[in-house]
Amino acid sequence: MSKFKITKRSVEGLAVKDVDYIVFDKELPGFGVRVMPSGKRFFLVQYRRHDRTRRITLGQFGPVTADKARREATLKLGNVRGAGGDPAALRDAERQSTTMKELGQRFLTQYVPARCKPSTQGEYRRSVELFLEPFFGKQRVRSVTTADVADLHGSHSHIPYQANRTLGVLSKMMNLAETWGLRDKHTNPCEDIERYPEQKRERFLSAAELQRLGSVLTEAESDRTESPYAVAAFRLLLLTGCRLSEIQTLKWVHVDLEAKELRLPDSKTGAKTVYLGNAAFAVLKSLRRVNDNPYVSSVRKKNNT
């Protein structure tokens, strides 16, 4: 176990070997990096307590920077040497006590808001609160097995799409549980569960259906039974190929009528440009902008969404 200065560049330069190995920082004794045969690197601290060598993982290199790991290591090692603390014992106690419900709430409050779009946040919350919490309840995070996950997945075989989505959310939670020190590394119980086959749902309106929809929209616009903005939203869906969420959240600042383009900054696949045909251009050109409302579909202001 050699020593070197742990920095972003030096950690990136560590060779991958057939077996895992540890290198320690030459400036902060006890602060180290474990290099796995897979190429993944994990920061750690090592110390002695009651004549035993104790070791705890601080996180994976990449999601955790070298500077952040060093600060965390300094705090933990300082606690050991100054106050006689035992971070590994505290970690072990937390591992034993944390429930799946507590993990779910930590996932929803710490991870989801910072990493997920609003639509994904709602989907994750639905999986946690309607499917995972009722099933696992107060079961300890460390005690969840592949058999438990198989029971969960199988109990929702009648709704395979939701079963697969819930399994994906649980797998992410279990990976985070490892990062947060609540489970041992490489123990995700979801990995061996086979997902249900899904039938891709795809259907296009026929010519007759399109004609009928057009007539209904024209009628609704004429007798004012629907807002012109709602009618325009339907027409834009038909004429641009955009997703519903993209039209619902479309702002005027993203519309370039001169170039006949929509410049969407944050679609499901990232930023993209949608080129407008003459019909879609005419729809947008006809809409009146509402003061203090940035959305093209100004009915959003009434719904406060």
N, C-alpha and C positions, 0 to 999 in steps of 0.2 A: 504494500500500500504506500505509494509514493506521495510526495507533497508538491504542490505548485500553487500559484495565485489563481483563485477561482474567479474568472470573469466570463462574460458572454463568449468572447473569442476563444479563450482557452478551453471552455467546456465543449464548444462546437468542434474543436480540434482533437478531442479525445478519440482514440481508435476504438473500434468495435471488435471484441474478441469472442471466442467460442463460449466463454464463461463470463459471468458478471464479475466486476472488480470495482474497488473503491479507491479514489484518490482524495487526499485531504488538503485543505488550504494551509499554506505555510505561514499565514499571518494570524488566522483565528483557529487555534487548536480545537479539534472536535468537529469542525465544519467540513463536510465532504460532499462528494458526488459519486453515486453508484452508476456505472455504465452497464446496461443490460445487453445480452447478445442480440436482442431485437433492434438495438440502436437507441432505445429510449434512455434518458438520463434523469436521475432523481437526486435532488438535494437531500441531505440528511445531517443530523447532528449525532455525535457519539460521545458518551461520557461514562464514568464509573460511579456506581452508587451501591453502597453496602457490598463492596468487593465483587460487584457484577458489572459487566459491560452492558450498557443500555444504548439502544439506537432508535431514533424516530425519524420518519420521513417528513420532509417539509413540503414536498410537491415536485411535480415533473418540470424539468427544464423546458421552456417554451411558454406554457401557461404561467409559470412562475419564473421571473427574471433572476439573474444572478445577484443583482443588487438587493432585490426584495428578500431572497433567500438568506443573504448575508445578514440583513437586519433582523430577520426572524431568528436566525441561529444565534446572533449576539444576545438577544433577549433571553432565549431559552438557556444558553450556556451560562449567562450571567446569573440567572435564577438558581442554577445548580450550584455554582461556585459561591455565590453571595448569600443566598437564603437557604441553601441546602435543599432546594426543591427537587422534584423528580418528574420531569415532563412525560416520560414514558408511562409512569404510574397513572398520571392524570389521563393520558390518552387511553390507557387500558380501561380505566374506570368509565370513561365516556363511551368507549366501544361497547361495554357491557350494558350500559343504561339507555342508550339512544333508541327510541322506538321508530317504527316506520312512519308513524304519523308525524313525529318531530322531523324526520328526514324530509318528508313531503313538504312541510311548511317551510323548512329552510331552503329547499329547492325552489319553491315558489317565490320566496322573498329575496333570496340572495342571488340566485342564478338566473332565473327566468326574466325578470325585468331588465337586467343589464345585457342579456344575450339574445333575446327573442323579439320578433315583431309582435305588435298587438294581437294580430289574428292567431299567431302561434301561442302566445301567452294564454289566450282563452282556451285553446285546444289542450294545452298542458294542464291548466287548472281543472278542466273537465275530467281528464284522465285521473288526476290525483284525487280529487274530492269525490267523484262519483264511482270510481272503480278501485283505486288502490287503497285508499284509507278504509273503506268499508271491509275490504278483504283482509288486509293485514292488521289494521287497528294498532294495538299496543305491542305487537310482535317486535322483538329486538332486531335491529338491522343486521347484526352479525349472525343471527340464527336463520335468516332466509336462505333456503336451499333451492336447487334446481327443481326438485319435486314440488315445492311450494309454488314456484313460478309456473310450472306445468299445470297445476291445479287451477291457478288464476286464469291462464290462457284458455284452458279447456272449458272453464265455466262460462265463457263468452263465445263459444264456437258458433252460436246462432247469429252472432253479429261479428263476422270475421274481420271486417275492416277496422272496427273499433278495438277488437281484441289485439290486432297487430299494432295499432297506434299506441295502445296502453302498454304493450310489451316494450315498444321503443322508448317510451317515457321512463318506464321502470329501469331499463338498461342504462339510460343516461343517469338516473338517480344513483344507481349502484356504482357506476364509474366515479361519480362525484363522492360517494361515500368512501371509496378507496382514497381519493385525493384528500378528503377531509380527515382521514385517519380513523374512520368508523368501521372499515372492513380491511382485511389483509389484501395486499396487492394481488391482482390477477385471480380474483375469486368471484367475478361477476356471474351470478347464477342464471342470467338470461341468455348466455352465449350459445347454449346447446338446444335452445327451444326453436323448433321449426315453425316459421310463420305460415298462416293459412294462405292458400292461393286466393288472389283477388281478381275479380272480373272488372276490367277497366270499363267504366261507364262513359260511353261516348255516343251521342246521338245528335244528328243535325236536322233542323226543320226542313220539311219538304217545301216545294215551291208553293203548294196550296196553303200550307201553314204560314209561310212567310207573308203571303198575300193577305191572309186573314188577320195576322198580327198587325200588319201595316194599316189595315182598315180600322181595327180597334183603336190603335194609337191615334189615327186621324180623327176618329169619332170622339175620343176622350179629350183631345185637344180642342175640338170645335165646340163641344158642349161644356167644356171646362169642368168636367168631373174629376180630372186629374191635373196636377200642377204641370205647367209646360216644362219644368225642369225634370220632373219624373219621366215625362214622355221623351224628352231629349236623351235622358240616361239610357232608356231602352233602345233608342235609335243608335246611340253611340256604341252600345254593346253589339248590335247587329252589324254596324258598319266598320268597326275598328278591329274586332277580334280581341279586344282587351278583356281582362278578367273583371268580374263584378266589383271586387274591392278596388281595382284600379280606377274604374269610373266613379265609384262612390267617393273616393278620396282625391279625385283629380282637382287640382287648383289652377286658377287662371294663370298663375306665374309659370306653370308648366306648359301652357298653350302658346304656340307661335303661329298665329294666323298668316303672317307674311310668308313663312317658310312652309306652311301647311304641315306642321309637325306637332306631336305631343312628346315632350321630353320628360319621361317618368323617372324620377331620381331613385325610387326604391321599390321596384316591382319584385315579384317573387324570385325572379332570376337575376336581380340586380338592376342597375340603371339601364334604360333602353329608350330608343326613339321609335315612335309609332307615326308612320306617314299617313296623312289624311287624304282620302279620295274626295272628289267634288261633293258627294252627298254628305259625308261626315263634316267637311268644311262648312257646308251650308247650315247644318244643324248648329254648330258652334257660333257661326256668324250671326244667327238669328237670336241667340240668347242675350238677354239683358243682364248686365252684371249688377249684383246687389251690393249696396254699400256695406262696408264692414264685414263682408262675408267673402273669404278667399276662394270658396269652392265653386266649381262650375255647376254642380248640382246643389243649388242653394237651399234645397229642402233640408239639408244637413243641419242648417242653423236652427230650424224648428225642433229637430230631434236632439239637438245638443250632442251630436256624435262626431 
